[in-house]
Amino acid sequence: MPRKEAVQVVSRALALLMIVWVLVEITQLPQVVLSLAHHLHLNSVLIPQRYWTIYYVAGLSTHTVRIMGLSLAAAWFWKCGPGVEAAFGVGPAAPPAV
C-alpha cells in the first residue's frame, strides 16, 4: 500500500473516531440543557443561583464548541487533502533527479 493510501486510511479512521466522539457529546447535551433549565427556574434564598447558572452555561457552551470543533476536524480529516498529508509527513512527490 503506498504511503498516500495509508495516510488516507489513517485519516478516515481518525475522522470516524471524531464522528463517534461527536455523537457521544450530542447524547450528553440534553443532560446539560435540562440541568441549566432546572437551575434557571429554581428559586431559593439559601443556594446562590448565580454560581450554578454560570456553571451550566459554561458546560453548555463548552459542549457546543467541542461538537463544532470535532465536526470540523472530522470533515478536514475525511477529505484528506494536502493539509492532512502534510500533517502526517507525506508531501508532494518530488520530481526525479536528472
Protein Blocks (a to p, Z undefined) as FASTA:
>chain_A
ZZklmmmmmmmmmmmmmmmmmmmmmmmmmmmmmmmmmmmmpccfklcfklmmmmmmmmmm
mmmmmmmmmmmmmmmmmnopaklmmmnopacdddddZZ
